[in-house]
Amino acid sequence: QVQLVESGGGLVQPGGSLRLSCAASGFTFSSFSMSWYRQAPGKERELVASITRAGVWTNYGDSVKGRFTISRDNAKNTVYLQMSSLKPEDTAVYYCKASGFTTWGQGTQVTVSS
């Protein structure tokens, strides 16, 4: 079955950086677009970034454009989210998702605070 395991979250100061990873299994990773979502307390889950199967095309939410970069390594079945210039409003649980599947991982907590 589809499994998604996110990692790399933590506590970081404003202006800092983190790189999240999502290890995927149970499907042909290279055949599906991948996305990162986030959910802050009391808010709906929102799309952060997406990347196509070969990584040629990417898309970002307006709030993270220019600060976050999504990438993937199809040989490792892994999608990444490089986050820079982090702000307190980026605090959330971050999830990855494969296009066409309803499975979510457990998420990884990112907290931006001084």
C-alpha positions as CSV (number, residue, x, y, z in Angstrom):
1,Q,0.0,0.0,0.0
2,V,1.0,3.6,-0.4
3,Q,3.2,4.9,2.4
4,L,4.6,8.4,2.8
5,V,7.0,9.2,5.6
6,E,7.9,12.9,6.2
7,S,10.9,14.0,8.2
8,G,13.2,16.9,8.8
9,G,10.9,19.2,10.8
10,G,11.9,21.0,13.9
11,L,12.3,24.3,15.7
12,V,14.0,27.1,13.8
13,Q,14.4,30.8,14.4
14,P,12.8,33.3,12.0
15,G,15.0,33.7,9.0
16,G,16.4,30.2,9.3
17,S,16.2,27.2,6.9
18,L,15.0,23.6,7.0
19,R,14.9,20.8,4.5
20,L,12.0,18.4,4.7
21,S,12.0,14.9,3.1
22,C,9.2,12.6,2.2
23,A,10.1,8.9,1.5
24,A,7.5,7.2,-0.6
25,S,6.7,3.5,-1.2
26,G,4.0,1.2,-2.4
27,F,3.6,2.9,-5.9
28,T,5.7,3.8,-8.9
29,F,7.0,7.1,-7.6
30,S,8.3,8.4,-10.8
31,S,4.9,8.2,-12.5
32,F,3.1,10.6,-10.2
33,S,3.3,14.3,-9.4
34,M,4.0,15.1,-5.7
35,S,2.9,17.9,-3.5
36,W,3.7,19.4,-0.1
37,Y,0.8,20.6,2.1
38,R,0.7,22.2,5.5
39,Q,-1.8,22.7,8.2
40,A,-1.5,25.2,11.0
41,P,-3.6,25.0,14.2
42,G,-7.1,26.1,13.6
43,K,-6.6,26.4,9.8
44,E,-7.4,24.3,6.8
45,R,-4.7,22.3,5.1
46,E,-3.2,24.3,2.2
47,L,-1.1,23.4,-0.8
48,V,2.5,24.6,-0.5
49,A,4.2,23.3,-3.6
50,S,3.9,20.7,-6.3
51,I,6.3,19.0,-8.7
52,T,5.6,17.0,-11.8
53,R,6.8,13.4,-12.5
54,A,10.2,14.3,-13.9
55,G,10.6,17.5,-11.9
56,V,10.4,19.7,-14.9
57,W,7.5,21.9,-13.7
58,T,6.9,23.2,-10.2
59,N,4.3,25.4,-8.6
60,Y,4.1,27.2,-5.3
61,G,1.6,28.9,-3.1
62,D,1.8,32.6,-3.1
63,S,2.9,32.7,0.6
64,V,6.1,30.7,-0.1
65,K,7.1,31.8,-3.6
66,G,10.8,32.7,-3.7
67,R,11.5,31.1,-0.3
68,F,10.7,27.4,-0.7
69,T,11.9,25.0,-3.3
70,I,10.4,21.6,-4.1
71,S,12.5,18.9,-5.7
72,R,12.6,15.1,-6.1
73,D,14.9,12.2,-6.6
74,N,13.1,9.5,-8.4
75,A,16.0,7.1,-7.8
76,K,15.4,7.4,-4.1
77,N,11.6,7.7,-4.2
78,T,11.9,10.9,-2.2
79,V,10.5,14.4,-2.5
80,Y,12.1,17.4,-0.7
81,L,11.1,20.8,0.4
82,Q,13.9,23.3,1.0
83,M,12.5,26.1,3.1
84,S,14.5,29.4,3.6
85,S,13.8,32.8,5.1
86,L,11.3,31.1,7.4
87,K,8.6,33.1,9.2
88,P,6.5,32.4,12.3
89,E,3.5,32.1,10.0
90,D,5.2,29.1,8.3
91,T,4.6,27.1,11.6
92,A,2.5,24.1,10.7
93,V,2.5,20.4,10.3
94,Y,3.9,19.6,6.8
95,Y,2.6,16.7,4.7
96,C,3.5,15.2,1.3
97,K,1.0,13.6,-1.0
98,A,1.1,11.8,-4.3
99,S,-1.3,12.9,-7.0
100,G,-4.2,10.5,-7.5
101,F,-3.9,8.9,-4.0
102,T,-5.8,9.8,-0.9
103,T,-3.1,8.6,1.5
104,W,-1.4,11.1,3.9
105,G,1.7,10.5,6.0
106,Q,2.0,11.4,9.6
107,G,3.4,14.8,8.8
108,T,6.4,16.6,10.3
109,Q,6.1,19.6,12.6
110,V,7.8,22.8,11.7
111,T,7.9,25.6,14.3
112,V,9.4,29.0,13.6
113,S,10.0,30.9,16.7
114,S,12.6,32.9,18.5
